[in-house]
Amino acid sequence: MSGSDELGTIVDRRTVRFERVLPAPAARVWWFLSDPAGMAAWLTEADLEPRAGGRVELRWQTGDVERGEVTRWEPERVLEHTWNVGGMESVVRYELTPLGDRTLLVLTHTRLESNRLAGYAAGWDAHVHMLAAACEGGGREFQETFERMLPVYRERVAALAD
């Protein structure tokens, strides 16, 4: 179960950020972020051209396909790409800081539609838990975590309006 210290931060009405120490070295975490086989272990089926200007394609189990472009490529340090959904473009940024045999991941998703912020936050919460499990050689289901966390993030987003 997510503890409050593991919750993502609703930075503003269009940005969510997660900071997690993952149980793997930066090179292994980078593989999960940038290699199609690694991405499939925690995110979804994907293709990613490993360079700035390269294309990104995410293929979800729902049949949705999202495309974007790699905007920053610094192996084992920073990966940033656009994320296009329904004509809206947002930006996902992964920053890695090596901590010996572990890695600090800072994942920031910006330029989101405010009415979808809670859903993205709950989705990333579930996926970051799946990434941590994958780093340890295990797996974790998306839907259970997403459904449990969505009301939590809806409350946090609503609190911004107060």
N, C-alpha and C positions, 0 to 999 in steps of 0.2 A: 504494500500500500504506500502511496505517496505521502511522505510527511510534509509538513508545511515548509520545511527548509528545502524541499525538492520542487516545490511549485514553480512554475514559470512566472516571470515578472511581466505584468501588463505595464509596459513602459509609458504608453500613451494610447489614445483611441485607435491607433493604426499600427502598433508595434508590440510584439511579444518577444521575450528573451528567456532562454534557459541556460543555466550554468550548472554543469555536472562534471564531477571527477569520474572518469571512466576507467574500468579495471583492465587497461591495455596500454601499451606504448603508443606514441603518436603515429608511428608508421602503420600499425595495425588499424588504428582508428581512421587514418587517412584512406586505407584500403576500403573500409566500410563506407566512407563518404564518396569515393571517387571511382570505384570499380563496379561494373554492372553486377557481378556476383556478390560483392560486398553489400551493395545497395539493396539487392533482393533479400538479403538476410534480415533487414530491419525496416526498410522503407517500402520499396515496391520494385517491380521490374523497371529497368531504366537503361538508357544509353547516355553516355556523357563523353564528349570529346575533350580529352585532357589538356586544355590550353585556354587562355583568355581568348574569347571570340568563338569558342567551340559551342556546339549545340548541346542542349540537355533535353531529354524526353523521358517523362515519367508516365508509366502505364499502370493505372490502378485496377484493382479487381472489379470495380464498378463498371469498367469499360471506358472511363474517362481517360483522356490523354492530355497531359500538360506539357507545354514546350517552353523553353527558355534559352538563354545564352549565358555561358560562363563569362562573368565580368571580372573575376579575379582568380588567379591560379598561382598559388605559392605552395608547392608540395609540402605536406606535413605541417603547414602553418595556417593558410587561409584558402578557403574555397567560397566563392560567392557566385550566385547565378540569379537570373530573373526567373519569375514563376508567373506564367500567363494563364489566367482562368477567366473565361467569359468576357474577354476584352479588357480585363483589368490586369495590370502588370505590377507585381510586388517583387521584393528582393529577399532572398534567403542567403545568410552569411554564416559560415561555420569557421570559428577560430579555435586553433589548437595550441595549448601550452604544455610541453612535456613536463611531467613530474616523475622522473625515474621510470618505473614500470607502469605508471598510470598517466592519464592525460586529462587536463582540464579542457572541456568542450564548452565554448560559448556559442550558442545558436541563436541568431537574431533574425526574425522575419518582420520586415518593414513594408510600409506602403499598402497595408491590408485595408480592405473595406471594413469600416467600423462595425457594421452589422454582422460581419462574419468572424470578428476577432475571437470571440469565445470558442467557436468551433475550431479555428486554427490552433488556438492555445491548447485545447483538449487533445487535438490530433497530434500536435508536436509532443505533448506530455506522453502520450501513449507510444509514439515512435522513439522518443529518447529512452524510455524504459526498455523498449525492444532492442535498441542499440546497446544498452548496457548489458542486457542478457546475451546478446550475440557476442559481445566482447568476451564473455565468460564461457562461450561455447553452447549456450542454451537458446531457448526461444521463449517468446511471450506473445500472447494474443493481443491484437489491437483493440477490438471492439469492447471488451470488458473494461479496459482502462479508459477508453474514450467515453463510454457511457457513464462511468463513475465520476470522471473529472469534468464533464461538460457543465453540470450545475454549479460546480465550484468556480469555474472560470466565468460563467454567466454572472454570478454574484460579484466577482472581482471587477468585471467590465461595468456592471451597473453601478458599482461604488464610485467609478470615475465620474459619473454624471452628477453625483451628490456634491 
